[in-house]
Amino acid sequence: MDYGKHQAPQGYEPGEGILTTLIRIPVRIVVLVLVLPARMVWDALTALWHAADRVLLRPLGRALLWLLDTLVLTPLAWLYTWVLTPLGKAAAWLAVAVLIWPWIGLWRYVIVPVARYGIAVPAVWLYAHVLTPLGHGLRWIGTALLLPALHGLGNGIGWLITVLLILPLQFLWRYVAVPVVRYGLVVPVVWLYEAVLTPAGRGTAWVLSTLWQGTAWTLGMLWQGTAWVLAQLWRGIAATGRGLGLAVAWLVMTLLVAPLVWTYRHILTPVGREIAAAFGVAWRIAGYISRAVGRALATIAWYLIGAPFSWAYRTVCTPVGHFLRDAVWAPARRAAAEAGRAARAALATARETVRQARRDAWRALVGAPGGARSGEPRGIPARTLGSTTTVPSAAQASETPLGGDPFAKQG
């Protein structure tokens, strides 16, 4: 046997200290005491809900569905099929007959004939026999007479405008306005721009450029010196701030963060894990205890209530029910059936008696048919095939001829 290797106990996790091992069992016991009533109440409510669903809610839902189908849906379906649908069809037919058919007749037999024979045909005839020849005549008059006259008049007016207005304006523009503008205005202005303004502008630009370059060099040197001084100051301040920041960070990490991390890692985490595990274990153990208590209560209820009721049902109620069924209900049902058959037979006999009395009254009022003698059987007795022997059980013919008793087919 190797004593150097030790097997870790079940549920052991690496890194657990003695504090975790010591507080595990008391915490689980306390949590079990706290969780057990809640688990028993939960199991009782769950069982009560399942029993209520199985015994009360489902039958109640089926009954409500049956009542809804019987009292609402079936009457509504019957009302829709046998009342609303015929009423809708009748209303549709009435609406078509009252609102649509008169308009169709008015359109077909009044408006269309009036529009066709009162407006369209006269308008077509007027267009074809009056307006078309008149338009052709007016077009010929305009083409043959007015257009040549207007063309000659337009040519004369155009020649007058050209001679009196356009030619003088062209002469003034070509020989007066253009030379005056070119040699009196444009040529002096171009010479002034090229000979005077361009050299003066270039000299002014050179002087301004030289002054700007000197000013920019001076400003650049001043900015570089100022930037160097500011950079040296910032480096000193940054070095001082970095040292202070490192010192403050070391103090915070040493005095605040490290204790908090140690407390969270070695105290809060094991305690929280043990409490969570204790709640899980206590919930499962409470479930076992609650199930055992429920089974015990169910067994006690069965032996105190269910078994006596079952014994009473099998020993007392079932024989009594069989006795009532065989000794009371079956004879009563047979007696009711016999009474019903006797009542139906009495009603049939009464109907036949009334029918026979009606026939006798009709014969007494109208009389017997000709050739018939009282006391003799009505109709012709039936005979067998190939024999003259009568068959007493065969049905006789009709008791009256055609047009005799009008009540023979009634009843």
DAMOZI-V655175 format. One line per field, one symbol per residue. ss: DSSP state (2 for helix, 1 for strand, 0 for the rest). phi: phi as a letter, one per 40 degrees, with the letter a starting at -180 (. if undefined). psi: psi as a letter, one per 40 degrees, with the letter a starting at -180 (. if undefined). A space follows every 10 residues. Layout:
# DAMOZI-V655175
ss=???
phi=???
psi=???
This chain:
# DAMOZI-V655175
ss=0000000000 0000000222 2222222222 2222222222 2222222222 2222222222 2222222222 2222222222 2222222222 2222222222 2222222222 2222222222 2222222222 2222222222 2222222222 2222222222 2222222222 2222222222 2222222222 2222222222 2222222222 2222222222 2222222222 2222222222 2222222222 2222222222 2222222222 2222222222 2222222222 2222222222 2222222222 2222222222 2222222222 2222222222 2222222222 2222222222 2222220000 0000000000 0010000001 0000000000 0000000000 0
phi=.cccbbcccc gcbcgccccc cccccccccc cccccdcccc cccccccccc cccccbcccc cccccccccc cbcccccccc cbbccccccc ccccccccbc ccccccccbb ccccccccbc ccccccccbb cccccccccc ccccbccccc cccccccccc ccccbccccc ccccbbcccc ccccbccccc cccccbcccc cccccccccc cccccccccc cccccccccc cccccccccc cccccccccc cccccbcccc cccccbbccc cccccccccc cccccccccc cccccccccc ccccbccccc cccccbcccc cccccccbcc cccccccccc cccccccccc cccccccccc cccccchccc gcbcgcccgb ccbccgaccc bccccccccb ccgccccccc g
psi=hhedhhhiih ehihehaddd ddeddddddd dddddddddd dddddddddd dddddddddd dddddddddd dddddddddd dedddddddd dddddddddd dddddddded ddddddeddd dddddddded dddddddddd dddddddddd dddddddddd dddddddddd ddddeddddd ddeedddddd dddddddddd dddddddddd dddddddddd dddddddddd dddddddddd dddddddddd dddddddddd dddddedddd dddddddddd dddddddddd dddddddddd dddddddddd dddddddddd dddddddddd dddddddddd dddddddddd dddddddddd ddddddiiii eiiieiiiih iiiiheiehi hdeiiiaiei ahecheedei .
